[in-house]
């Protein structure tokens, strides 16, 4: 009887150890998957500055989809603005030095679309149609210095045109050190705001 009891206790200990090892294995696998998702699929970024008011505020935390995707007008994107795209006298794009910082902006036009600006009245036209922009904080003003383009312009393949929602303070595609954004510089599309918690949810 004593030997049976000792064997049962020994078997019970092995079962507990096995269960703990299984739990540890599952936990490490889950952690590894989360790490891969954070590296290759989803990024967390902080907003810096007021260029996206009123939709986004300084220090808002955003969840970003970093998978391959096709930018669409209205998307809010994260840009690694190391290179700026400009147009020569023939309308051919070339790249120059950018801001060398990460910025968050809204896609206004994509390849093949023609963009025009009425800076006197603050209006933006895409393919001849006046844009309805309820997300903007101010009307679209002309850059005081360092303007990137004279309008209208047609967006070339491989580029997008972006602006901030708070147009009076936003450094965006209107300026030569941002210009047309190469698709290679776009890190992803904003999915949702995760902080502050009271504003948690999708951003559009």
Z-matrix of the N, CA and C atoms (Angstrom, degrees):
N
C 1 1.461
C 2 1.522 1 111.35
N 3 1.349 2 115.41 1 -42.54
C 4 1.467 3 118.76 2 -178.82
C 5 1.525 4 110.95 3 -63.23
N 6 1.353 5 115.90 4 -40.93
C 7 1.468 6 118.86 5 178.43
C 8 1.529 7 111.21 6 -63.03
N 9 1.311 8 117.58 7 -39.09
C 10 1.470 9 122.27 8 178.72
C 11 1.516 10 110.89 9 -62.91
N 12 1.333 11 115.68 10 -41.35
C 13 1.469 12 120.12 11 179.18
C 14 1.518 13 110.20 12 -65.13
N 15 1.355 14 115.96 13 -43.97
C 16 1.465 15 118.51 14 179.60
C 17 1.526 16 110.71 15 -63.13
N 18 1.320 17 117.73 16 -39.50
C 19 1.460 18 121.87 17 178.95
C 20 1.531 19 111.13 18 -64.62
N 21 1.324 20 115.76 19 -39.79
C 22 1.464 21 120.16 20 179.67
C 23 1.513 22 110.87 21 -65.33
N 24 1.335 23 115.86 22 -41.81
C 25 1.466 24 119.09 23 178.86
C 26 1.525 25 110.22 24 -64.05
N 27 1.334 26 116.21 25 -41.56
C 28 1.457 27 120.56 26 -179.75
C 29 1.534 28 110.58 27 -63.31
N 30 1.333 29 115.26 28 -41.97
C 31 1.467 30 120.15 29 178.57
C 32 1.516 31 110.99 30 -65.16
N 33 1.328 32 117.58 31 -38.58
C 34 1.459 33 121.92 32 179.31
C 35 1.519 34 111.21 33 -63.63
N 36 1.327 35 117.11 34 -41.53
C 37 1.466 36 121.40 35 178.91
C 38 1.515 37 110.30 36 -63.16
N 39 1.340 38 116.84 37 -43.24
C 40 1.473 39 120.40 38 178.58
C 41 1.530 40 111.69 39 -61.54
N 42 1.334 41 115.78 40 -38.34
C 43 1.457 42 120.04 41 179.02
C 44 1.520 43 111.06 42 -64.46
N 45 1.330 44 116.59 43 -43.13
C 46 1.474 45 121.23 44 178.84
C 47 1.514 46 110.56 45 -63.08
N 48 1.331 47 116.39 46 -44.79
C 49 1.463 48 120.55 47 -179.86
C 50 1.527 49 110.31 48 -62.85
N 51 1.332 50 116.03 49 -42.64
C 52 1.462 51 120.01 50 178.46
C 53 1.520 52 112.13 51 -61.46
N 54 1.329 53 116.35 52 -41.87
C 55 1.468 54 120.90 53 178.64
C 56 1.524 55 111.21 54 -63.78
N 57 1.336 56 115.85 55 -42.61
C 58 1.464 57 120.23 56 178.94
C 59 1.530 58 111.01 57 -63.42
N 60 1.331 59 115.88 58 -40.50
C 61 1.463 60 119.21 59 178.53
C 62 1.526 61 110.95 60 -65.30
N 63 1.337 62 116.81 61 -37.53
C 64 1.469 63 120.23 62 176.81
C 65 1.522 64 111.26 63 -63.24
N 66 1.345 65 115.93 64 -44.45
C 67 1.463 66 120.85 65 179.37
C 68 1.524 67 110.34 66 -62.07
N 69 1.350 68 116.17 67 -43.12
C 70 1.463 69 120.72 68 179.20
C 71 1.521 70 110.87 69 -62.88
N 72 1.323 71 116.25 70 -41.15
C 73 1.466 72 120.71 71 179.30
C 74 1.519 73 111.01 72 -62.95
N 75 1.344 74 116.50 73 -44.96
C 76 1.463 75 120.22 74 178.43
C 77 1.525 76 111.24 75 -62.88
N 78 1.342 77 115.80 76 -40.90
C 79 1.468 78 120.25 77 -178.93
C 80 1.527 79 111.10 78 -64.60
N 81 1.339 80 116.67 79 -43.11
C 82 1.463 81 120.36 80 -179.90
C 83 1.530 82 110.73 81 -67.34
N 84 1.326 83 116.85 82 -38.76
C 85 1.466 84 120.20 83 177.75
C 86 1.525 85 110.98 84 -63.91
N 87 1.339 86 116.39 85 -43.08
C 88 1.461 87 120.69 86 178.59
C 89 1.524 88 110.84 87 -63.31
N 90 1.345 89 116.43 88 -43.70
C 91 1.463 90 121.19 89 179.02
C 92 1.519 91 110.75 90 -61.66
N 93 1.327 92 116.45 91 -41.73
C 94 1.458 93 121.27 92 179.61
C 95 1.531 94 110.79 93 -63.57
N 96 1.321 95 116.74 94 -42.33
C 97 1.474 96 121.01 95 178.75
C 98 1.522 97 111.17 96 -64.18
N 99 1.332 98 116.40 97 -41.87
C 100 1.467 99 120.25 98 177.89
C 101 1.519 100 110.64 99 -62.60
N 102 1.335 101 115.86 100 -40.83
C 103 1.466 102 120.69 101 178.95
C 104 1.526 103 110.60 102 -62.30
N 105 1.340 104 116.72 103 -44.51
C 106 1.460 105 120.12 104 178.63
C 107 1.524 106 111.47 105 -62.97
N 108 1.339 107 116.32 106 -41.04
C 109 1.465 108 120.01 107 178.18
C 110 1.520 109 110.93 108 -61.50
N 111 1.330 110 117.01 109 -41.28
C 112 1.466 111 121.21 110 -179.38
C 113 1.523 112 111.95 111 -67.81
N 114 1.335 113 116.63 112 -31.54
C 115 1.461 114 120.09 113 -177.92
C 116 1.523 115 111.39 114 -81.68
N 117 1.341 116 116.56 115 -44.91
C 118 1.453 117 120.19 116 -169.18
C 119 1.530 118 114.90 117 -107.82
N 120 1.302 119 118.67 118 -19.53
C 121 1.458 120 120.16 119 -174.47
C 122 1.520 121 112.19 120 -115.77
N 123 1.324 122 117.65 121 -56.32
C 124 1.461 123 121.25 122 -176.30
C 125 1.525 124 110.70 123 -118.30
N 126 1.341 125 115.26 124 137.22
C 127 1.457 126 121.60 125 174.94
C 128 1.524 127 108.98 126 -117.96
N 129 1.323 128 115.01 127 152.77
C 130 1.463 129 120.68 128 171.58
C 131 1.521 130 108.38 129 -112.03
N 132 1.318 131 117.33 130 126.28
C 133 1.460 132 121.50 131 -179.37
C 134 1.523 133 109.95 132 -131.91
N 135 1.326 134 115.23 133 157.97
C 136 1.461 135 121.70 134 176.24
C 137 1.523 136 109.73 135 -106.98
N 138 1.312 137 116.32 136 141.90
C 139 1.464 138 121.58 137 172.92
C 140 1.529 139 108.43 138 -78.48
N 141 1.324 140 115.24 139 134.67
C 142 1.464 141 120.62 140 175.93
C 143 1.524 142 108.60 141 -122.17
N 144 1.312 143 116.52 142 117.20
C 145 1.455 144 120.44 143 178.02
C 146 1.520 145 113.28 144 100.43
N 147 1.340 146 114.73 145 -176.23
C 148 1.470 147 121.83 146 -172.13
C 149 1.524 148 113.47 147 -113.72
N 150 1.332 149 118.54 148 15.79
C 151 1.467 150 120.00 149 -172.79
C 152 1.520 151 113.75 150 -71.68
N 153 1.366 152 117.57 151 -13.26
C 154 1.464 153 119.89 152 -179.43
C 155 1.525 154 112.57 153 -112.36
N 156 1.321 155 117.75 154 16.21
C 157 1.458 156 119.89 155 172.79
C 158 1.534 157 109.12 156 -63.55
N 159 1.322 158 119.63 157 145.09
C 160 1.466 159 127.07 158 5.65
C 161 1.530 160 114.82 159 -91.26
N 162 1.363 161 118.26 160 -6.51
C 163 1.473 162 120.23 161 -175.65
C 164 1.523 163 111.82 162 -66.06
N 165 1.325 164 116.70 163 -45.48
C 166 1.462 165 121.68 164 -176.74
C 167 1.515 166 109.74 165 -123.97
N 168 1.323 167 114.79 166 141.72
C 169 1.457 168 120.74 167 -179.06
C 170 1.520 169 110.55 168 -116.83
N 171 1.320 170 115.09 169 160.88
C 172 1.458 171 121.39 170 177.56
C 173 1.528 172 110.24 171 -53.80
N 174 1.339 173 115.71 172 132.22
C 175 1.466 174 124.51 173 178.03
C 176 1.534 175 114.47 174 78.33
N 177 1.334 176 118.50 175 2.59
C 178 1.459 177 119.16 176 169.82
C 179 1.525 178 108.59 177 -60.24
N 180 1.337 179 115.89 178 143.24
C 181 1.458 180 120.42 179 176.56
C 182 1.521 181 109.16 180 -105.12
N 183 1.347 182 116.02 181 134.09
C 184 1.451 183 121.50 182 -172.48
C 185 1.521 184 111.63 183 -121.86
N 186 1.335 185 115.50 184 146.36
C 187 1.454 186 122.44 185 172.12
C 188 1.520 187 107.45 186 -99.58
N 189 1.331 188 115.95 187 127.74
C 190 1.454 189 121.52 188 -172.11
C 191 1.526 190 110.76 189 -120.86
N 192 1.325 191 116.37 190 131.52
C 193 1.461 192 122.48 191 174.43
C 194 1.525 193 108.54 192 -82.44
N 195 1.337 194 116.24 193 114.79
C 196 1.462 195 120.86 194 -177.51
C 197 1.525 196 112.78 195 -101.65
N 198 1.335 197 118.12 196 6.69
C 199 1.455 198 120.83 197 176.53
C 200 1.523 199 110.42 198 -70.80
N 201 1.347 200 115.85 199 164.88
C 202 1.458 201 119.42 200 175.14
C 203 1.527 202 109.51 201 -59.58
N 204 1.320 203 116.72 202 132.48
C 205 1.449 204 121.10 203 -179.27
C 206 1.518 205 107.47 204 -155.91
N 207 1.308 206 116.67 205 161.48
C 208 1.456 207 121.95 206 179.15
C 209 1.518 208 109.20 207 -103.60
N 210 1.350 209 118.18 208 116.56
C 211 1.464 210 120.29 209 -179.14
C 212 1.525 211 111.52 210 -59.63
N 213 1.320 212 115.42 211 138.96
C 214 1.454 213 121.95 212 176.99
C 215 1.521 214 109.04 213 -124.13
N 216 1.318 215 116.05 214 153.38
C 217 1.459 216 120.17 215 177.83
C 218 1.530 217 109.31 216 -58.90
N 219 1.316 218 115.84 217 133.41
C 220 1.455 219 121.45 218 -178.88
C 221 1.518 220 113.76 219 99.46
N 222 1.340 221 117.60 220 -19.88
C 223 1.469 222 119.79 221 177.28
C 224 1.525 223 110.33 222 -62.61
N 225 1.331 224 115.54 223 144.37
C 226 1.464 225 121.07 224 170.39
C 227 1.519 226 107.07 225 -99.18
N 228 1.326 227 116.25 226 125.12
C 229 1.455 228 120.70 227 -171.78
C 230 1.530 229 111.87 228 -125.07
N 231 1.337 230 113.69 229 155.38
C 232 1.455 231 121.24 230 173.83
C 233 1.521 232 107.64 231 -101.51
N 234 1.325 233 116.48 232 129.57
C 235 1.469 234 121.97 233 -172.82
C 236 1.520 235 110.09 234 -124.56
N 237 1.319 236 115.83 235 131.00
C 238 1.457 237 121.81 236 171.29
C 239 1.524 238 106.42 237 -91.29
N 240 1.325 239 116.48 238 90.12
C 241 1.468 240 121.67 239 -166.38
C 242 1.528 241 112.76 240 -82.15
N 243 1.340 242 115.83 241 61.76
C 244 1.462 243 119.92 242 176.51
C 245 1.525 244 112.06 243 -83.44
N 246 1.334 245 116.22 244 -29.02
C 247 1.451 246 121.22 245 -177.89
C 248 1.530 247 110.13 246 -124.75
N 249 1.336 248 115.77 247 140.45
C 250 1.462 249 121.82 248 177.48
C 251 1.519 250 109.03 249 -115.41
N 252 1.322 251 116.86 250 138.13
C 253 1.453 252 121.02 251 178.41
C 254 1.523 253 111.06 252 -99.31
N 255 1.321 254 116.05 253 127.29
C 256 1.464 255 122.28 254 176.91
C 257 1.522 256 109.00 255 -122.11
N 258 1.331 257 116.71 256 171.62
C 259 1.458 258 122.35 257 -179.62
C 260 1.525 259 110.08 258 -118.48
N 261 1.334 260 116.54 259 134.11
C 262 1.460 261 118.36 260 176.19
C 263 1.528 262 109.69 261 -80.81
N 264 1.340 263 116.91 262 -173.96
C 265 1.463 264 120.69 263 -174.78
C 266 1.528 265 112.73 264 -64.75
N 267 1.322 266 116.75 265 -17.96
C 268 1.462 267 120.91 266 178.43
C 269 1.529 268 112.42 267 -96.66
N 270 1.328 269 116.34 268 3.19
C 271 1.458 270 120.20 269 -179.03
C 272 1.518 271 113.64 270 81.50
N 273 1.335 272 116.75 271 12.54
C 274 1.464 273 121.33 272 179.59
C 275 1.524 274 109.14 273 -87.24
N 276 1.336 275 118.21 274 130.50
C 277 1.469 276 119.48 275 -177.93
C 278 1.523 277 112.53 276 -75.08
N 279 1.312 278 115.45 277 145.86
C 280 1.458 279 121.98 278 170.45
C 281 1.528 280 107.18 279 -142.88
N 282 1.316 281 116.31 280 160.00
C 283 1.460 282 120.00 281 -175.75
C 284 1.519 283 111.32 282 -110.74
N 285 1.337 284 114.02 283 146.59
C 286 1.455 285 121.15 284 178.61
C 287 1.531 286 108.75 285 -139.15
N 288 1.316 287 117.20 286 -176.92
C 289 1.460 288 121.21 287 -178.16
C 290 1.521 289 111.48 288 -64.65
N 291 1.313 290 116.10 289 137.65
C 292 1.456 291 120.99 290 178.74
C 293 1.511 292 112.21 291 -103.65
N 294 1.314 293 115.99 292 -155.91
C 295 1.469 294 121.88 293 -177.50
C 296 1.525 295 112.63 294 -77.90
N 297 1.322 296 116.81 295 -21.47
C 298 1.470 297 122.39 296 -174.88
C 299 1.532 298 111.20 297 57.07
N 300 1.329 299 115.16 298 46.28
C 301 1.457 300 121.36 299 174.35
C 302 1.524 301 108.41 300 -153.08
N 303 1.322 302 115.90 301 161.74
C 304 1.457 303 121.23 302 178.37
C 305 1.526 304 108.51 303 -88.36
N 306 1.341 305 116.06 304 130.57
C 307 1.464 306 120.70 305 -178.09
C 308 1.529 307 109.58 306 -129.87
N 309 1.326 308 116.07 307 157.87
C 310 1.459 309 121.69 308 175.72
C 311 1.527 310 108.32 309 -118.66
N 312 1.343 311 116.81 310 126.74
C 313 1.462 312 121.99 311 -176.43
C 314 1.529 313 109.74 312 -144.62
N 315 1.338 314 114.86 313 172.93
C 316 1.461 315 121.43 314 178.27
C 317 1.529 316 109.45 315 -107.09
N 318 1.333 317 115.85 316 137.70
C 319 1.469 318 120.78 317 178.11
C 320 1.530 319 109.09 318 -74.01
N 321 1.325 320 115.85 319 123.63
C 322 1.459 321 121.69 320 -179.39
C 323 1.529 322 111.44 321 -103.83
N 324 1.322 323 117.02 322 -35.00
C 325 1.465 324 120.55 323 179.24
C 326 1.522 325 109.32 324 -150.64
N 327 1.334 326 114.81 325 149.37
C 328 1.467 327 121.30 326 179.40
C 329 1.522 328 108.86 327 -121.07
N 330 1.321 329 115.81 328 177.38
C 331 1.468 330 121.81 329 -174.55
C 332 1.530 331 111.74 330 -53.51
N 333 1.341 332 114.47 331 134.74
C 334 1.457 333 120.91 332 177.87
C 335 1.518 334 114.14 333 92.01
N 336 1.335 335 117.80 334 -13.72
C 337 1.465 336 120.27 335 179.78
C 338 1.527 337 110.46 336 -91.53
N 339 1.317 338 115.74 337 147.57
C 340 1.465 339 121.71 338 179.14
C 341 1.520 340 109.37 339 -103.56
N 342 1.312 341 115.06 340 129.29
C 343 1.467 342 121.77 341 -176.02
C 344 1.516 343 110.29 342 -115.26
N 345 1.333 344 116.17 343 135.07
C 346 1.463 345 120.99 344 177.53
C 347 1.522 346 108.78 345 -133.10
N 348 1.311 347 116.00 346 152.43
C 349 1.460 348 122.13 347 -177.20
C 350 1.519 349 110.67 348 -126.74
N 351 1.308 350 116.23 349 134.57
C 352 1.461 351 122.43 350 169.97
C 353 1.530 352 105.65 351 -111.12
N 354 1.321 353 115.46 352 85.48
C 355 1.456 354 120.01 353 -174.92
C 356 1.525 355 112.33 354 -67.71
N 357 1.325 356 116.65 355 -24.43
C 358 1.472 357 119.30 356 -179.97
C 359 1.526 358 110.91 357 -63.26
N 360 1.320 359 116.29 358 -40.26
C 361 1.462 360 120.66 359 -179.17
C 362 1.528 361 113.14 360 -105.89
N 363 1.339 362 116.88 361 -5.52
C 364 1.461 363 120.65 362 177.72
C 365 1.516 364 114.19 363 80.09
N 366 1.345 365 116.74 364 27.76
C 367 1.463 366 120.27 365 -176.26
C 368 1.527 367 110.87 366 -103.01
N 369 1.337 368 114.92 367 151.62
C 370 1.459 369 121.95 368 177.13
C 371 1.530 370 108.01 369 -123.41
N 372 1.328 371 115.76 370 134.12
C 373 1.459 372 121.59 371 179.28
C 374 1.528 373 109.84 372 -119.86
N 375 1.320 374 115.58 373 134.15
C 376 1.466 375 121.08 374 174.63
C 377 1.517 376 108.57 375 -121.57
N 378 1.323 377 115.53 376 122.81
C 379 1.474 378 121.30 377 -176.35
C 380 1.529 379 111.52 378 51.85
N 381 1.339 380 115.20 379 37.92
C 382 1.452 381 120.99 380 175.63
C 383 1.514 382 115.94 381 85.06
N 384 1.329 383 117.88 382 -5.54
C 385 1.464 384 121.01 383 -178.35
C 386 1.526 385 110.70 384 -105.44
N 387 1.322 386 116.20 385 134.79
C 388 1.459 387 121.57 386 177.34
C 389 1.521 388 109.52 387 -66.42
N 390 1.329 389 116.21 388 129.73
C 391 1.455 390 120.05 389 -179.00
C 392 1.523 391 110.92 390 -79.47
N 393 1.323 392 115.33 391 137.39
C 394 1.455 393 121.98 392 169.91
C 395 1.522 394 105.91 393 -91.24
N 396 1.331 395 116.50 394 112.89
C 397 1.460 396 120.96 395 -173.80
C 398 1.532 397 111.04 396 -123.54
N 399 1.321 398 117.83 397 74.63
C 400 1.466 399 120.26 398 -178.72
C 401 1.520 400 113.21 399 -69.16
N 402 1.315 401 116.90 400 -12.70
C 403 1.460 402 121.49 401 -178.60
C 404 1.528 403 113.05 402 -82.24
N 405 1.340 404 118.25 403 -12.12
C 406 1.464 405 119.12 404 -175.61
C 407 1.522 406 112.05 405 -76.92
N 408 1.329 407 114.02 406 151.15
C 409 1.461 408 121.01 407 178.95
C 410 1.526 409 111.00 408 -94.95
N 411 1.327 410 115.78 409 -28.48
C 412 1.468 411 122.03 410 -178.38
C 413 1.520 412 108.64 411 -143.13
N 414 1.315 413 117.12 412 165.52
C 415 1.454 414 121.07 413 175.50
C 416 1.531 415 110.15 414 -70.90
N 417 1.325 416 114.79 415 160.54
C 418 1.461 417 120.56 416 -176.56
C 419 1.523 418 110.00 417 -80.56
N 420 1.329 419 115.15 418 115.84
C 421 1.459 420 120.71 419 -178.79
C 422 1.522 421 110.72 420 -104.28
N 423 1.341 422 115.81 421 160.48
C 424 1.459 423 121.20 422 178.59
C 425 1.526 424 109.98 423 -81.54
N 426 1.329 425 118.00 424 145.07
C 427 1.460 426 119.97 425 173.73
C 428 1.527 427 110.50 426 -60.29
N 429 1.322 428 116.20 427 138.32
C 430 1.466 429 119.88 428 178.17
C 431 1.527 430 109.53 429 -72.56
N 432 1.333 431 116.31 430 -40.76
C 433 1.460 432 122.22 431 176.84
C 434 1.523 433 108.91 432 -136.63
N 435 1.316 434 116.31 433 162.98
C 436 1.456 435 122.79 434 170.82
C 437 1.530 436 112.78 435 62.14
N 438 1.344 437 116.59 436 40.15
C 439 1.459 438 119.48 437 177.32
C 440 1.522 439 110.02 438 -68.74
N 441 1.324 440 115.82 439 141.34
C 442 1.459 441 120.29 440 -176.26
C 443 1.526 442 112.34 441 -83.25
N 444 1.357 443 117.07 442 -34.73
C 445 1.461 444 119.55 443 -169.14
C 446 1.520 445 111.82 444 -141.68
N 447 1.334 446 114.66 445 159.76
C 448 1.457 447 121.96 446 159.27
C 449 1.524 448 105.56 447 -105.15
N 450 1.305 449 117.04 448 145.86
C 451 1.463 450 121.77 449 -170.81
C 452 1.520 451 111.00 450 -111.07
N 453 1.347 452 116.06 451 155.00
C 454 1.463 453 129.32 452 7.15
C 455 1.526 454 112.72 453 -79.55
N 456 1.330 455 116.03 454 159.34
C 457 1.460 456 121.87 455 173.93
C 458 1.528 457 108.43 456 -131.74
N 459 1.326 458 115.66 457 151.40
C 460 1.459 459 121.60 458 173.83
C 461 1.525 460 107.91 459 -107.06
N 462 1.325 461 116.82 460 128.25
C 463 1.458 462 121.36 461 -175.51
C 464 1.527 463 109.08 462 -73.25
N 465 1.346 464 117.55 463 123.88
C 466 1.467 465 119.65 464 -178.98
C 467 1.523 466 112.22 465 -77.79
N 468 1.326 467 115.48 466 165.05
C 469 1.458 468 121.03 467 177.54
C 470 1.530 469 110.34 468 -59.33
N 471 1.337 470 115.07 469 140.21
C 472 1.456 471 120.20 470 177.09
C 473 1.514 472 114.39 471 87.74
N 474 1.348 473 117.50 472 6.49
C 475 1.465 474 121.07 473 -177.72
C 476 1.531 475 110.76 474 -134.82
N 477 1.331 476 114.89 475 160.73
C 478 1.457 477 121.81 476 170.01
C 479 1.524 478 108.40 477 -134.37
N 480 1.322 479 115.28 478 158.49
C 481 1.466 480 122.17 479 175.95
C 482 1.520 481 107.08 480 -109.64
N 483 1.344 482 116.77 481 129.07
C 484 1.468 483 120.83 482 -175.32
C 485 1.530 484 110.49 483 -128.15
N 486 1.336 485 115.00 484 152.17
C 487 1.464 486 120.97 485 171.39
C 488 1.518 487 109.12 486 -143.37
N 489 1.321 488 114.87 487 156.71
C 490 1.453 489 120.36 488 172.35
C 491 1.518 490 109.82 489 -81.46
N 492 1.327 491 116.44 490 160.91
C 493 1.469 492 120.30 491 178.67
C 494 1.522 493 112.01 492 -75.88
N 495 1.321 494 116.78 493 -28.28
C 496 1.458 495 122.11 494 178.67
C 497 1.522 496 107.62 495 -95.56
N 498 1.325 497 115.96 496 79.43
C 499 1.465 498 122.40 497 -165.15
C 500 1.534 499 114.44 498 -61.31
N 501 1.318 500 117.78 499 -29.46
C 502 1.465 501 119.46 500 -176.34
C 503 1.515 502 112.62 501 -69.13
N 504 1.335 503 118.33 502 -23.28
C 505 1.464 504 119.85 503 -177.06
C 506 1.529 505 112.42 504 -118.40
N 507 1.321 506 117.84 505 -3.55
C 508 1.468 507 120.56 506 -173.56
C 509 1.519 508 112.12 507 -81.23
N 510 1.339 509 115.83 508 128.52
C 511 1.472 510 121.68 509 169.75
C 512 1.528 511 105.96 510 -91.93
N 513 1.334 512 116.13 511 111.15
C 514 1.462 513 120.54 512 -171.90
C 515 1.520 514 110.48 513 -145.28
N 516 1.337 515 117.27 514 -155.43
C 517 1.464 516 121.04 515 -172.96
C 518 1.524 517 113.89 516 -64.59
N 519 1.305 518 117.81 517 -11.86
C 520 1.460 519 119.77 518 175.13
C 521 1.523 520 111.38 519 -69.44
N 522 1.332 521 116.59 520 -19.44
C 523 1.462 522 122.56 521 -173.81
C 524 1.528 523 111.16 522 -105.89
N 525 1.331 524 115.96 523 146.25
C 526 1.459 525 121.50 524 -172.82
C 527 1.521 526 113.78 525 -65.73
N 528 1.341 527 118.45 526 -24.93
C 529 1.461 528 118.51 527 -179.46
C 530 1.525 529 112.84 528 -88.87
N 531 1.344 530 116.66 529 5.24
C 532 1.477 531 122.00 530 168.46
C 533 1.522 532 108.47 531 -119.45
N 534 1.334 533 115.98 532 -57.52
C 535 1.457 534 121.13 533 175.77
C 536 1.519 535 113.20 534 55.24
N 537 1.301 536 115.11 535 -152.42
C 538 1.454 537 120.54 536 175.09
C 539 1.528 538 108.40 537 -72.36
N 540 1.311 539 115.96 538 132.23
C 541 1.466 540 120.13 539 -175.40
C 542 1.524 541 109.90 540 -91.02
N 543 1.343 542 118.06 541 119.74
C 544 1.470 543 119.55 542 174.97
C 545 1.527 544 109.69 543 -63.33
N 546 1.331 545 116.54 544 140.38
C 547 1.459 546 119.63 545 179.89
C 548 1.522 547 111.96 546 -58.84
N 549 1.325 548 116.29 547 -27.75
C 550 1.470 549 119.71 548 178.90
C 551 1.523 550 112.63 549 -66.39
N 552 1.348 551 116.60 550 -17.83
C 553 1.458 552 120.74 551 -179.76
C 554 1.531 553 112.74 552 -91.39
N 555 1.327 554 116.75 553 -7.03
C 556 1.465 555 120.79 554 -178.64
C 557 1.527 556 109.12 555 -85.62
N 558 1.335 557 116.51 556 117.90
C 559 1.455 558 121.10 557 -176.32
C 560 1.526 559 113.21 558 -85.15
N 561 1.322 560 117.55 559 -21.55
C 562 1.456 561 118.81 560 179.11
C 563 1.512 562 111.93 561 162.55
N 564 1.324 563 114.03 562 176.61
C 565 1.461 564 122.76 563 -178.01
C 566 1.531 565 109.32 564 -107.60
N 567 1.319 566 116.67 565 134.68
C 568 1.464 567 121.16 566 179.67
C 569 1.527 568 109.67 567 -69.47
N 570 1.339 569 115.47 568 127.75
C 571 1.460 570 121.55 569 179.11
C 572 1.523 571 110.90 570 -96.20
N 573 1.341 572 115.64 571 -48.76
C 574 1.470 573 119.34 572 -172.76
C 575 1.518 574 109.76 573 -156.11
N 576 1.323 575 114.37 574 162.75
C 577 1.467 576 121.78 575 170.32
C 578 1.524 577 106.70 576 -97.19
N 579 1.329 578 116.19 577 129.86
C 580 1.470 579 121.05 578 -179.06
C 581 1.525 580 112.74 579 -105.54
N 582 1.319 581 117.38 580 -21.63
C 583 1.467 582 121.44 581 175.70
C 584 1.523 583 108.50 582 -144.33
N 585 1.335 584 118.35 583 144.40
C 586 1.473 585 127.06 584 -0.05
C 587 1.525 586 112.04 585 -68.23
N 588 1.319 587 115.37 586 152.87
C 589 1.455 588 121.25 587 -173.02
C 590 1.528 589 112.98 588 -60.59
N 591 1.332 590 117.31 589 -32.36
C 592 1.469 591 119.48 590 -178.86
C 593 1.522 592 111.79 591 -69.33
N 594 1.350 593 117.57 592 -13.14
C 595 1.462 594 121.33 593 177.61
C 596 1.526 595 111.16 594 -112.93
N 597 1.316 596 116.65 595 16.40
C 598 1.469 597 120.98 596 -178.63
C 599 1.528 598 110.33 597 -59.01
N 600 1.332 599 115.61 598 134.45
C 601 1.454 600 119.02 599 177.03
C 602 1.508 601 112.96 600 148.43
N 603 1.307 602 115.27 601 179.23
C 604 1.468 603 121.96 602 -177.60
C 605 1.510 604 110.87 603 -66.36
N 606 1.331 605 115.61 604 144.31
C 607 1.459 606 122.12 605 177.75
C 608 1.524 607 108.49 606 -114.22
N 609 1.349 608 116.28 607 131.21
C 610 1.461 609 118.84 608 178.52
C 611 1.527 610 110.26 609 -139.10
